[in-house]
């Protein structure tokens, strides 16, 4: 075995996965808290910072998020192509990780430090600029990071194992990012005079610093010359991009990914609203329930890994989509009297159930794409791992963009969220008066997400997993 094909030791696999923990914290800070921070529900103790509606009934923050993610999608293939062609003594991918990590963390924090505590044009310009720069540097890091999976994993099982590790750290990133409200509460209790606005900013700053440190673990741990087949691509950019999208299995895979990420973005963006609006609970409950989702997901990781090797990855992915479909439908009925389950238990139920498909869809798609990229390289002689992952990321971000746009616009249905309280005649406590409140915008986000999840199932069912793996084995045996 040559030096270029040495298997990656376990300690370095873990270091590689810690890089994903870092950027997962950053992207989930944006996903969980950007809309909530700039357009908080009434009574949350946070000021509104931008106008709600931009034009034609579309929310301002939805438009900004759409611009940011579309900009990110445009830069993805450019960075990927640069990474595929890069030559240096440190390899093709690691120099990009070293360049993108710290600026991504800095601009993530700056998104949450607007110049004014009120609705101003300056806040909108600040948020938009910081968001564009955040996505640019995150792309510089993330696209080459994913391209390392098929290069570091030399067999289908090695690629599956790497995908399992980074799924674990991505889930950890979700949990860490969700702790912002809880950290903010602790800071307000510990520091006299600190209000909720400043506490949120300090909490996000702490997590961004932790994320930045994590993102440099693979930079120092991975020697590309030793552990990867570092073969720069000589195919021109336009031709390489066309070759990537002409791969039918990849095309079905990426369209499915688009619909899945659209639907899951609605869930992650809406979680704080589901807790505070539909269930009428404190926002800090989000920080308490997400570790439960993480634990539920962790319990499934070894099971997913085992069954994927035994029965194939495609079948499990379809099961994961179906579970999410049922979960999205349930969201519409959350908090209603027809659900004979206490409201806090409903919150825990969502995250426990979500942990199962999160494990499946966190591990397997990256391994599936690595298989697709490996077969394509064997058939064409062009190693374009970066472009495959960039093209997938483009579809993901298009889905996330439209997901945020749809969610933030649905919140305006019926004139926007209007929570009306009343005193419970039995307990004497404040409860939500559902008859007088307008919650429909939040409620219908669930069925809308379910519809897109159904489209993901239809498209992914066309991926030919068995034929892909058999052809890889046949070619490599020659």
Helices and strands as residue ranges (DSSP letters): G 3-5, H 10-38, E 53-55, E 58-59, H 60-85, H 94-111, H 121-152, H 156-177, H 180-190, H 196-215, H 217-221, H 224-227, H 237-245, H 248-273, I 274-278, H 285-311, H 313-331, H 343-380, H 385-410, G 413-415, E 421-423, E 430-432, H 440-460, H 465-477
